């Protein structure tokens, strides 16, 4: 088979597979991924024809993958850093993820993770501003898991700000968004504690819903 045709077919298959995964996960498909793959393929084939360099299909596939999932990889790295306690470094990684051209749904995920870590470090007002903006601008384009995470972290922020009524609303929204999520479990535990004790603040944990019995707020 003509090597250039093989590269083109590989690119189209890449779009079909990786562009179709969000559909299977009931997420919004990324038009940006298809555009990026086609542009990179066109540039690669053009350069190959001009200088006579053969493109290796395996390395080209790896190249396409690394370029198109760059933002998701950075978000995953930020989540890992935050889980290890490197919160400030995680915030820097999320900011980088938002600077390298994510599509809109991925940018929303980065913002939710960014807001969650701001809650962890106590930057509550900024976290509320970011998470509220995510829900205002992109609620309809969020996967239920991510919407649940956004509401949960917003509820945590409001609770720590002493706005228990707003926290109750956000925890109920957490459950409605995705009842089976870990965030919904944490929200239910906080609401149940409020019903039984009159407050969502855990005397043992001292931080409200941060105790183990409600799950840890976190990035997505």
N, C-alpha and C positions, 0 to 999 in steps of 0.2 A: 504493500500500500504506500502511496505517496506520503512521505513524512509530514508534509505540511497539511495534508488532508487529515492525517491521524491527529495532529495537534488540534485542528479545528473540531473534529469529532469529540475529542477529549474535553474540550472547552464546553461544548454543548451538553455533553453528558454531565459535566461538573455542575452546570446551571440547573439541569433537570434534577439531579440528586440533592445538591445542597440548597437549591432554591425551593425544592419540594418539601424538605424536612420541616420548615416552619408550618406548612399547611397540615402535615401529619400531626404536629403538636398543637394544632388549632391556634397558631400564631399568624401574624400578618406576614405574608411573603415579602421578600426584599427585592424591589426592582433595582436598587443600587447594586446588589450583588451581580445581577445579570449584566448591567452596564459595565461594571468594573472588569468582569471576566472577558467580555467582548472587546473592550478597549485594550486590555493587557494582551489578549490573544492577537489582536490586530497589530499592535506594536511589536510583539515578539515575532510574528510571521514576517512583518515588513523588514525588521532588522535582519532576520535570517536570510531573506531573499537578497538584501543589499550587500551583506558581507559574506554570504555563503556559509554561515555557521549553522550546523544542524542542531535543532532544539531536541534535547532529550525528553521524551514524554514523561518519564517518572519525575525528573527534577522540575519540569514545567508544572506538573500537577501539584507538587509540594509548594512551589512558588505561588501558584494560584491560591492554595489553601491558606498559606501564611498571610498573604495580602488581604484576602477577603474576610478572614476571621480575626484580624488584628485587634479590633475593638473588644470582641468577646474574650480573647485571650488576656487582654489587659484587665478587664473586669474580673476574670477568674483569679488573676494574680493579685489584684487588690483585695478580693475576698479572702484569699489565703493569708495575705499579710495581716489583714485585720483580725482574722481568727487566731493568729499567733501573737497579737498584741501590738503590732506595728501600725498603729492607727494613722499617724501622720504620714507615714510612707504610703499607706494604702490610699489616703486622700490624694496624694500626688499622682499615684498611678491612675486613679479615676479621672483626675483632671486631664492627664495625658490621653486617656481613652476618648475623652470628649473633644480632643483637639485633632485627632487623626482621621476625621471624616466618618463618624459612624452614621448609619441610617437612623431614621427617627425612632423606631422601636428600640434599637440598641442604645441610643442616647438616653431614652427614658429609663432603661434598666441601669445604666451607669449612674444616673441621677438618684435613683432609689437607693442604690448601694452607697453612694456618696452621702445621702441624707441619713442613712442608717448609721454610718460611722460617725457622723456629726453628733447624732444622739449619744453614741457611746462615749464621745470625748466631752460631752456637756455643752456643745454649741447648739442649744435647743432652739433659739429663735431662728437661726439660719437654717436648721434642719426643717422646721415648720414651714418656712418660706419656700424652700426647695420642694418639699414633698407636696405641699398644697398646689404649687405650680404644676407639678407632674400630673396631679389628678385633674386640674383645671384644663390643661392643654392636651392631655393624652389619654385620659381614662378609657375612651372607646377603643384605643389601639393597644391597650395593655392586655397581656394574657392574665387570666384570673389569678394565677400564682403571684405575678408581679403586683397586681392591684392589691391583693391581700397583704403582701409584704409592705406596700406603701402605706396602707391604712394602719397596719399594726405599728410600724415605726412612728407614724404620726401620732397614734394614740399614746405611745410611750413618751414621746416628747411633750404632749399636752399634759400628761399625768405628772411628769417631773416639773412642769411649769406651774403646777397647782390648779390646772383647769380640768377638774375631774369630769365635769359634764361633757366637755369636748372629747375627752378620752373615751368616755362611755360610747359616744356616737361613733368614734373611729373604730373601736373594738367590735361594735355591732356590724359596721361596714366590712371589717376584716372577715368576719364569719360569713356574711352574705356573699362576699366576693368568691371565696373558695372554702366551703365548710370543712373539707378534709385536710387542709394545709396545716403545717406546724404552727403557722401564725394564728390560725383560727383556734388551735388548741390553747395557745398562750392567751388569746383574747378571752376565751371561755373561762379559763382559770381565773383571770383577773376579775371578770364580771361575777363569777360565782363567789369569789372572796368578798366582793362588795355586797352581795346579797346576804352573806352569812355574818359578816363583821361590820358592815356599814362603810367600809373603805376598801379601795383596791390596793392600798399600801400594805405590803407584807411586813409584819413586825420582825419576822426572822431575817428576811433579805434586806429590809430597810430601804429598798429601792423600788418598791411596787412590784411590777410584773417581771422584774429581772431575775427573780429566784428560779431555781431549777424546775419548780413545779409548774411554771407557766411557759417554759421555753425561753430561749435567749433571743432578743431582737437582733436582727442582723441583715447583712447584705443578701442579694439574691443571685 
